[in-house]
Amino acid sequence: MWILDLRESCERNFDEREKGQLEVEKIRNKWRKANSDGEVDESLLDGLERRSELLIDAQDSEWSKLLDNEDFWKVGWGSKVED
């Protein structure tokens, strides 16, 4: 649900990166609160945080590429796998 909300918010602001980044910040605060309330587990929080950092730091061309990257939105993206 959180990844879908994040993606939808970003897509609504595809052409307005700065506005989209503000929305990412708002959603980020919500999932952090949900985590502190025990509603979001640590592994989900880690994935959301990794995505949000990239989105918030992105410039125009990076923003577009991230939003268009289907792998970026898949569950488990960017997770660290231990051998």
Secondary structure, 3 states (H helix, E strand, C coil): CHHHHHHHHHHHCCCCHHHHHHHHHHHHHHHHHHHHCCCCCHHHHHHHHHHHHHHHHCCHHHHHHHHHCHHHHCCCCCCCCCC
